[in-house]
Amino acid sequence: MVLVPTVAASEDLARAYGHIHTPVTAVIDELSDDEAAVVGRFAARLADALRRENTPGTATLPPV
């Protein structure tokens, strides 16, 4: 799986996190396929939860 940010997202990320890009990339590159799958599932669940939190009347936590 390869995630590719939009141009605007890349610019925002560079401004906010440019100083930690290299160490973060190194850690991500060292993930096994299984670890990367877990991180991907976590990121998707977190994004869904944050979207729900920003939609009035729909904030619920997914089952663990």
PyMOL Python script that loads the backbone (N, CA, C, O; Angstrom):
from pymol import cmd

cmd.read_pdbstr("""\
ATOM      1  N   MET A   1       0.844  -1.158   0.000  1.00  0.00           N
ATOM      2  CA  MET A   1       0.000   0.000   0.000  1.00  0.00           C
ATOM      3  C   MET A   1       0.894   1.227   0.000  1.00  0.00           C
ATOM      4  O   MET A   1       1.853   1.314   0.767  1.00  0.00           O
ATOM      5  N   VAL A   2       0.569   2.170  -0.867  1.00  0.00           N
ATOM      6  CA  VAL A   2       1.314   3.419  -0.930  1.00  0.00           C
ATOM      7  C   VAL A   2       0.318   4.561  -0.819  1.00  0.00           C
ATOM      8  O   VAL A   2      -0.634   4.645  -1.595  1.00  0.00           O
ATOM      9  N   LEU A   3       0.542   5.436   0.146  1.00  0.00           N
ATOM     10  CA  LEU A   3      -0.295   6.612   0.310  1.00  0.00           C
ATOM     11  C   LEU A   3       0.409   7.805  -0.312  1.00  0.00           C
ATOM     12  O   LEU A   3       1.598   8.024  -0.080  1.00  0.00           O
ATOM     13  N   VAL A   4      -0.327   8.575  -1.101  1.00  0.00           N
ATOM     14  CA  VAL A   4       0.245   9.745  -1.756  1.00  0.00           C
ATOM     15  C   VAL A   4      -0.607  10.954  -1.400  1.00  0.00           C
ATOM     16  O   VAL A   4      -1.781  11.007  -1.768  1.00  0.00           O
ATOM     17  N   PRO A   5      -0.037  11.930  -0.689  1.00  0.00           N
ATOM     18  CA  PRO A   5      -0.811  13.107  -0.307  1.00  0.00           C
ATOM     19  C   PRO A   5      -1.021  14.051  -1.488  1.00  0.00           C
ATOM     20  O   PRO A   5      -0.280  14.008  -2.470  1.00  0.00           O
ATOM     21  N   THR A   6      -2.029  14.894  -1.379  1.00  0.00           N
ATOM     22  CA  THR A   6      -2.241  15.929  -2.383  1.00  0.00           C
ATOM     23  C   THR A   6      -1.107  16.942  -2.289  1.00  0.00           C
ATOM     24  O   THR A   6      -0.349  16.933  -1.320  1.00  0.00           O
ATOM     25  N   VAL A   7      -0.985  17.808  -3.278  1.00  0.00           N
ATOM     26  CA  VAL A   7       0.052  18.836  -3.255  1.00  0.00           C
ATOM     27  C   VAL A   7      -0.133  19.739  -2.041  1.00  0.00           C
ATOM     28  O   VAL A   7       0.829  20.036  -1.332  1.00  0.00           O
ATOM     29  N   ALA A   8      -1.376  20.177  -1.799  1.00  0.00           N
ATOM     30  CA  ALA A   8      -1.640  21.050  -0.650  1.00  0.00           C
ATOM     31  C   ALA A   8      -1.287  20.350   0.664  1.00  0.00           C
ATOM     32  O   ALA A   8      -0.711  20.965   1.562  1.00  0.00           O
ATOM     33  N   ALA A   9      -1.628  19.078   0.774  1.00  0.00           N
ATOM     34  CA  ALA A   9      -1.305  18.331   1.987  1.00  0.00           C
ATOM     35  C   ALA A   9       0.207  18.207   2.154  1.00  0.00           C
ATOM     36  O   ALA A   9       0.720  18.324   3.267  1.00  0.00           O
ATOM     37  N   SER A  10       0.908  17.975   1.074  1.00  0.00           N
ATOM     38  CA  SER A  10       2.374  17.881   1.138  1.00  0.00           C
ATOM     39  C   SER A  10       2.988  19.184   1.629  1.00  0.00           C
ATOM     40  O   SER A  10       3.908  19.175   2.447  1.00  0.00           O
ATOM     41  N   GLU A  11       2.479  20.296   1.131  1.00  0.00           N
ATOM     42  CA  GLU A  11       2.986  21.602   1.558  1.00  0.00           C
ATOM     43  C   GLU A  11       2.688  21.847   3.030  1.00  0.00           C
ATOM     44  O   GLU A  11       3.545  22.334   3.769  1.00  0.00           O
ATOM     45  N   ASP A  12       1.474  21.510   3.456  1.00  0.00           N
ATOM     46  CA  ASP A  12       1.105  21.668   4.867  1.00  0.00           C
ATOM     47  C   ASP A  12       1.989  20.801   5.758  1.00  0.00           C
ATOM     48  O   ASP A  12       2.469  21.250   6.799  1.00  0.00           O
ATOM     49  N   LEU A  13       2.196  19.567   5.341  1.00  0.00           N
ATOM     50  CA  LEU A  13       3.029  18.655   6.119  1.00  0.00           C
ATOM     51  C   LEU A  13       4.472  19.140   6.200  1.00  0.00           C
ATOM     52  O   LEU A  13       5.105  19.049   7.252  1.00  0.00           O
ATOM     53  N   ALA A  14       4.987  19.652   5.095  1.00  0.00           N
ATOM     54  CA  ALA A  14       6.366  20.146   5.084  1.00  0.00           C
ATOM     55  C   ALA A  14       6.530  21.309   6.054  1.00  0.00           C
ATOM     56  O   ALA A  14       7.532  21.395   6.765  1.00  0.00           O
ATOM     57  N   ARG A  15       5.544  22.205   6.081  1.00  0.00           N
ATOM     58  CA  ARG A  15       5.607  23.342   7.008  1.00  0.00           C
ATOM     59  C   ARG A  15       5.523  22.884   8.463  1.00  0.00           C
ATOM     60  O   ARG A  15       6.256  23.376   9.321  1.00  0.00           O
ATOM     61  N   ALA A  16       4.636  21.954   8.727  1.00  0.00           N
ATOM     62  CA  ALA A  16       4.403  21.537  10.107  1.00  0.00           C
ATOM     63  C   ALA A  16       5.426  20.523  10.624  1.00  0.00           C
ATOM     64  O   ALA A  16       5.822  20.569  11.789  1.00  0.00           O
ATOM     65  N   TYR A  17       5.848  19.613   9.750  1.00  0.00           N
ATOM     66  CA  TYR A  17       6.649  18.473  10.219  1.00  0.00           C
ATOM     67  C   TYR A  17       7.935  18.243   9.437  1.00  0.00           C
ATOM     68  O   TYR A  17       8.549  17.182   9.556  1.00  0.00           O
ATOM     69  N   GLY A  18       8.346  19.211   8.650  1.00  0.00           N
ATOM     70  CA  GLY A  18       9.541  19.044   7.822  1.00  0.00           C
ATOM     71  C   GLY A  18      10.766  18.605   8.598  1.00  0.00           C
ATOM     72  O   GLY A  18      11.580  17.831   8.093  1.00  0.00           O
ATOM     73  N   HIS A  19      10.903  19.089   9.813  1.00  0.00           N
ATOM     74  CA  HIS A  19      12.080  18.787  10.630  1.00  0.00           C
ATOM     75  C   HIS A  19      12.114  17.334  11.115  1.00  0.00           C
ATOM     76  O   HIS A  19      13.166  16.851  11.533  1.00  0.00           O
ATOM     77  N   ILE A  20      10.976  16.631  11.064  1.00  0.00           N
ATOM     78  CA  ILE A  20      10.974  15.237  11.517  1.00  0.00           C
ATOM     79  C   ILE A  20      10.714  14.249  10.379  1.00  0.00           C
ATOM     80  O   ILE A  20      10.539  13.054  10.616  1.00  0.00           O
ATOM     81  N   HIS A  21      10.691  14.747   9.162  1.00  0.00           N
ATOM     82  CA  HIS A  21      10.372  13.897   8.011  1.00  0.00           C
ATOM     83  C   HIS A  21      11.311  12.703   7.888  1.00  0.00           C
ATOM     84  O   HIS A  21      10.851  11.573   7.727  1.00  0.00           O
ATOM     85  N   THR A  22      12.602  12.933   7.961  1.00  0.00           N
ATOM     86  CA  THR A  22      13.568  11.847   7.764  1.00  0.00           C
ATOM     87  C   THR A  22      13.446  10.754   8.821  1.00  0.00           C
ATOM     88  O   THR A  22      13.380   9.581   8.454  1.00  0.00           O
ATOM     89  N   PRO A  23      13.412  11.079  10.127  1.00  0.00           N
ATOM     90  CA  PRO A  23      13.285   9.995  11.105  1.00  0.00           C
ATOM     91  C   PRO A  23      11.941   9.276  11.014  1.00  0.00           C
ATOM     92  O   PRO A  23      11.885   8.061  11.202  1.00  0.00           O
ATOM     93  N   VAL A  24      10.862   9.997  10.732  1.00  0.00           N
ATOM     94  CA  VAL A  24       9.550   9.352  10.616  1.00  0.00           C
ATOM     95  C   VAL A  24       9.538   8.402   9.422  1.00  0.00           C
ATOM     96  O   VAL A  24       9.058   7.273   9.524  1.00  0.00           O
ATOM     97  N   THR A  25      10.064   8.862   8.299  1.00  0.00           N
ATOM     98  CA  THR A  25      10.126   8.020   7.105  1.00  0.00           C
ATOM     99  C   THR A  25      10.956   6.774   7.371  1.00  0.00           C
ATOM    100  O   THR A  25      10.598   5.685   6.922  1.00  0.00           O
ATOM    101  N   ALA A  26      12.050   6.920   8.088  1.00  0.00           N
ATOM    102  CA  ALA A  26      12.904   5.769   8.392  1.00  0.00           C
ATOM    103  C   ALA A  26      12.136   4.734   9.219  1.00  0.00           C
ATOM    104  O   ALA A  26      12.232   3.536   8.953  1.00  0.00           O
ATOM    105  N   VAL A  27      11.385   5.185  10.206  1.00  0.00           N
ATOM    106  CA  VAL A  27      10.617   4.253  11.037  1.00  0.00           C
ATOM    107  C   VAL A  27       9.535   3.574  10.207  1.00  0.00           C
ATOM    108  O   VAL A  27       9.342   2.363  10.315  1.00  0.00           O
ATOM    109  N   ILE A  28       8.829   4.336   9.382  1.00  0.00           N
ATOM    110  CA  ILE A  28       7.784   3.762   8.532  1.00  0.00           C
ATOM    111  C   ILE A  28       8.376   2.721   7.588  1.00  0.00           C
ATOM    112  O   ILE A  28       7.805   1.646   7.405  1.00  0.00           O
ATOM    113  N   ASP A  29       9.507   3.039   6.997  1.00  0.00           N
ATOM    114  CA  ASP A  29      10.138   2.108   6.055  1.00  0.00           C
ATOM    115  C   ASP A  29      10.568   0.803   6.719  1.00  0.00           C
ATOM    116  O   ASP A  29      10.699  -0.219   6.046  1.00  0.00           O
ATOM    117  N   GLU A  30      10.788   0.828   8.032  1.00  0.00           N
ATOM    118  CA  GLU A  30      11.216  -0.373   8.747  1.00  0.00           C
ATOM    119  C   GLU A  30      10.052  -1.266   9.189  1.00  0.00           C
ATOM    120  O   GLU A  30      10.277  -2.366   9.694  1.00  0.00           O
ATOM    121  N   LEU A  31       8.806  -0.801   9.003  1.00  0.00           N
ATOM    122  CA  LEU A  31       7.654  -1.608   9.403  1.00  0.00           C
ATOM    123  C   LEU A  31       7.555  -2.868   8.556  1.00  0.00           C
ATOM    124  O   LEU A  31       7.777  -2.838   7.346  1.00  0.00           O
ATOM    125  N   SER A  32       7.224  -3.960   9.201  1.00  0.00           N
ATOM    126  CA  SER A  32       6.936  -5.183   8.446  1.00  0.00           C
ATOM    127  C   SER A  32       5.582  -5.002   7.765  1.00  0.00           C
ATOM    128  O   SER A  32       4.851  -4.060   8.071  1.00  0.00           O
ATOM    129  N   ASP A  33       5.254  -5.891   6.858  1.00  0.00           N
ATOM    130  CA  ASP A  33       3.944  -5.822   6.194  1.00  0.00           C
ATOM    131  C   ASP A  33       2.819  -5.925   7.215  1.00  0.00           C
ATOM    132  O   ASP A  33       1.822  -5.211   7.109  1.00  0.00           O
ATOM    133  N   ASP A  34       2.966  -6.805   8.203  1.00  0.00           N
ATOM    134  CA  ASP A  34       1.936  -6.954   9.229  1.00  0.00           C
ATOM    135  C   ASP A  34       1.802  -5.684  10.068  1.00  0.00           C
ATOM    136  O   ASP A  34       0.689  -5.247  10.362  1.00  0.00           O
ATOM    137  N   GLU A  35       2.927  -5.098  10.452  1.00  0.00           N
ATOM    138  CA  GLU A  35       2.881  -3.863  11.231  1.00  0.00           C
ATOM    139  C   GLU A  35       2.241  -2.737  10.422  1.00  0.00           C
ATOM    140  O   GLU A  35       1.432  -1.972  10.947  1.00  0.00           O
ATOM    141  N   ALA A  36       2.600  -2.640   9.158  1.00  0.00           N
ATOM    142  CA  ALA A  36       2.033  -1.597   8.302  1.00  0.00           C
ATOM    143  C   ALA A  36       0.523  -1.776   8.158  1.00  0.00           C
ATOM    144  O   ALA A  36      -0.212  -0.789   8.109  1.00  0.00           O
ATOM    145  N   ALA A  37       0.056  -3.007   8.091  1.00  0.00           N
ATOM    146  CA  ALA A  37      -1.379  -3.272   7.996  1.00  0.00           C
ATOM    147  C   ALA A  37      -2.090  -2.793   9.256  1.00  0.00           C
ATOM    148  O   ALA A  37      -3.168  -2.204   9.178  1.00  0.00           O
ATOM    149  N   VAL A  38      -1.486  -3.046  10.423  1.00  0.00           N
ATOM    150  CA  VAL A  38      -2.083  -2.603  11.683  1.00  0.00           C
ATOM    151  C   VAL A  38      -2.128  -1.074  11.725  1.00  0.00           C
ATOM    152  O   VAL A  38      -3.148  -0.492  12.094  1.00  0.00           O
ATOM    153  N   VAL A  39      -1.043  -0.437  11.355  1.00  0.00           N
ATOM    154  CA  VAL A  39      -0.998   1.028  11.343  1.00  0.00           C
ATOM    155  C   VAL A  39      -2.049   1.578  10.377  1.00  0.00           C
ATOM    156  O   VAL A  39      -2.718   2.565  10.684  1.00  0.00           O
ATOM    157  N   GLY A  40      -2.195   0.949   9.221  1.00  0.00           N
ATOM    158  CA  GLY A  40      -3.197   1.387   8.248  1.00  0.00           C
ATOM    159  C   GLY A  40      -4.610   1.281   8.796  1.00  0.00           C
ATOM    160  O   GLY A  40      -5.418   2.193   8.624  1.00  0.00           O
ATOM    161  N   ARG A  41      -4.907   0.164   9.459  1.00  0.00           N
ATOM    162  CA  ARG A  41      -6.238   0.008  10.061  1.00  0.00           C
ATOM    163  C   ARG A  41      -6.467   1.045  11.153  1.00  0.00           C
ATOM    164  O   ARG A  41      -7.545   1.631  11.245  1.00  0.00           O
ATOM    165  N   PHE A  42      -5.455   1.269  11.977  1.00  0.00           N
ATOM    166  CA  PHE A  42      -5.569   2.273  13.029  1.00  0.00           C
ATOM    167  C   PHE A  42      -5.821   3.647  12.428  1.00  0.00           C
ATOM    168  O   PHE A  42      -6.713   4.363  12.882  1.00  0.00           O
ATOM    169  N   ALA A  43      -5.056   4.025  11.421  1.00  0.00           N
ATOM    170  CA  ALA A  43      -5.205   5.346  10.809  1.00  0.00           C
ATOM    171  C   ALA A  43      -6.602   5.515  10.206  1.00  0.00           C
ATOM    172  O   ALA A  43      -7.201   6.584  10.325  1.00  0.00           O
ATOM    173  N   ALA A  44      -7.117   4.480   9.569  1.00  0.00           N
ATOM    174  CA  ALA A  44      -8.463   4.547   8.979  1.00  0.00           C
ATOM    175  C   ALA A  44      -9.514   4.700  10.068  1.00  0.00           C
ATOM    176  O   ALA A  44     -10.437   5.502   9.930  1.00  0.00           O
ATOM    177  N   ARG A  45      -9.384   3.936  11.152  1.00  0.00           N
ATOM    178  CA  ARG A  45     -10.348   4.028  12.260  1.00  0.00           C
ATOM    179  C   ARG A  45     -10.270   5.390  12.935  1.00  0.00           C
ATOM    180  O   ARG A  45     -11.300   5.965  13.286  1.00  0.00           O
ATOM    181  N   LEU A  46      -9.066   5.910  13.120  1.00  0.00           N
ATOM    182  CA  LEU A  46      -8.894   7.225  13.722  1.00  0.00           C
ATOM    183  C   LEU A  46      -9.514   8.302  12.837  1.00  0.00           C
ATOM    184  O   LEU A  46     -10.221   9.181  13.331  1.00  0.00           O
ATOM    185  N   ALA A  47      -9.257   8.238  11.548  1.00  0.00           N
ATOM    186  CA  ALA A  47      -9.835   9.217  10.621  1.00  0.00           C
ATOM    187  C   ALA A  47     -11.352   9.163  10.647  1.00  0.00           C
ATOM    188  O   ALA A  47     -12.009  10.204  10.661  1.00  0.00           O
ATOM    189  N   ASP A  48     -11.918   7.960  10.653  1.00  0.00           N
ATOM    190  CA  ASP A  48     -13.378   7.822  10.731  1.00  0.00           C
ATOM    191  C   ASP A  48     -13.918   8.421  12.026  1.00  0.00           C
ATOM    192  O   ASP A  48     -14.928   9.124  12.009  1.00  0.00           O
ATOM    193  N   ALA A  49     -13.257   8.149  13.138  1.00  0.00           N
ATOM    194  CA  ALA A  49     -13.703   8.679  14.427  1.00  0.00           C
ATOM    195  C   ALA A  49     -13.642  10.203  14.441  1.00  0.00           C
ATOM    196  O   ALA A  49     -14.550  10.857  14.953  1.00  0.00           O
ATOM    197  N   LEU A  50     -12.580  10.767  13.884  1.00  0.00           N
ATOM    198  CA  LEU A  50     -12.456  12.220  13.847  1.00  0.00           C
ATOM    199  C   LEU A  50     -13.509  12.842  12.936  1.00  0.00           C
ATOM    200  O   LEU A  50     -14.050  13.903  13.247  1.00  0.00           O
ATOM    201  N   ARG A  51     -13.803  12.186  11.814  1.00  0.00           N
ATOM    202  CA  ARG A  51     -14.865  12.682  10.933  1.00  0.00           C
ATOM    203  C   ARG A  51     -16.203  12.675  11.654  1.00  0.00           C
ATOM    204  O   ARG A  51     -16.960  13.643  11.583  1.00  0.00           O
ATOM    205  N   ARG A  52     -16.490  11.585  12.345  1.00  0.00           N
ATOM    206  CA  ARG A  52     -17.753  11.491  13.086  1.00  0.00           C
ATOM    207  C   ARG A  52     -17.821  12.559  14.174  1.00  0.00           C
ATOM    208  O   ARG A  52     -18.878  13.146  14.401  1.00  0.00           O
ATOM    209  N   GLU A  53     -16.719  12.808  14.834  1.00  0.00           N
ATOM    210  CA  GLU A  53     -16.671  13.809  15.901  1.00  0.00           C
ATOM    211  C   GLU A  53     -16.974  15.202  15.346  1.00  0.00           C
ATOM    212  O   GLU A  53     -17.535  16.044  16.048  1.00  0.00           O
ATOM    213  N   ASN A  54     -16.609  15.438  14.112  1.00  0.00           N
ATOM    214  CA  ASN A  54     -16.837  16.740  13.486  1.00  0.00           C
ATOM    215  C   ASN A  54     -18.194  16.840  12.802  1.00  0.00           C
ATOM    216  O   ASN A  54     -18.511  17.868  12.204  1.00  0.00           O
ATOM    217  N   THR A  55     -18.994  15.790  12.883  1.00  0.00           N
ATOM    218  CA  THR A  55     -20.343  15.798  12.325  1.00  0.00           C
ATOM    219  C   THR A  55     -21.320  15.765  13.493  1.00  0.00           C
ATOM    220  O   THR A  55     -21.440  14.747  14.174  1.00  0.00           O
ATOM    221  N   PRO A  56     -22.021  16.876  13.729  1.00  0.00           N
ATOM    222  CA  PRO A  56     -22.928  16.934  14.893  1.00  0.00           C
ATOM    223  C   PRO A  56     -23.901  15.758  14.940  1.00  0.00           C
ATOM    224  O   PRO A  56     -24.495  15.379  13.930  1.00  0.00           O
ATOM    225  N   GLY A  57     -24.048  15.188  16.148  1.00  0.00           N
ATOM    226  CA  GLY A  57     -25.010  14.125  16.360  1.00  0.00           C
ATOM    227  C   GLY A  57     -24.589  12.738  15.920  1.00  0.00           C
ATOM    228  O   GLY A  57     -25.390  11.805  15.978  1.00  0.00           O
ATOM    229  N   THR A  58     -23.335  12.580  15.477  1.00  0.00           N
ATOM    230  CA  THR A  58     -22.920  11.263  14.984  1.00  0.00           C
ATOM    231  C   THR A  58     -21.688  10.726  15.702  1.00  0.00           C
ATOM    232  O   THR A  58     -21.143   9.707  15.275  1.00  0.00           O
ATOM    233  N   ALA A  59     -21.234  11.355  16.755  1.00  0.00           N
ATOM    234  CA  ALA A  59     -20.018  10.918  17.432  1.00  0.00           C
ATOM    235  C   ALA A  59     -20.246   9.625  18.199  1.00  0.00           C
ATOM    236  O   ALA A  59     -20.970   9.596  19.194  1.00  0.00           O
ATOM    237  N   THR A  60     -19.615   8.553  17.720  1.00  0.00           N
ATOM    238  CA  THR A  60     -19.639   7.252  18.407  1.00  0.00           C
ATOM    239  C   THR A  60     -18.293   6.605  18.201  1.00  0.00           C
ATOM    240  O   THR A  60     -17.605   6.877  17.218  1.00  0.00           O
ATOM    241  N   LEU A  61     -17.922   5.759  19.119  1.00  0.00           N
ATOM    242  CA  LEU A  61     -16.658   5.033  18.987  1.00  0.00           C
ATOM    243  C   LEU A  61     -16.914   3.671  18.366  1.00  0.00           C
ATOM    244  O   LEU A  61     -17.901   3.012  18.692  1.00  0.00           O
ATOM    245  N   PRO A  62     -16.021   3.245  17.465  1.00  0.00           N
ATOM    246  CA  PRO A  62     -16.169   1.912  16.891  1.00  0.00           C
ATOM    247  C   PRO A  62     -15.857   0.855  17.929  1.00  0.00           C
ATOM    248  O   PRO A  62     -15.123   1.123  18.880  1.00  0.00           O
ATOM    249  N   PRO A  63     -16.399  -0.338  17.768  1.00  0.00           N
ATOM    250  CA  PRO A  63     -16.073  -1.417  18.716  1.00  0.00           C
ATOM    251  C   PRO A  63     -14.588  -1.739  18.674  1.00  0.00           C
ATOM    252  O   PRO A  63     -13.951  -1.619  17.627  1.00  0.00           O
ATOM    253  N   VAL A  64     -14.048  -2.140  19.791  1.00  0.00           N
ATOM    254  CA  VAL A  64     -12.619  -2.461  19.872  1.00  0.00           C
ATOM    255  C   VAL A  64     -12.383  -3.902  19.512  1.00  0.00           C
ATOM    256  O   VAL A  64     -11.241  -4.362  19.523  1.00  0.00           O
TER     257      VAL A  64
END
""", "prot")
cmd.dss("prot")
cmd.show_as("cartoon", "prot")
cmd.util.cbc("prot")
cmd.orient("prot")
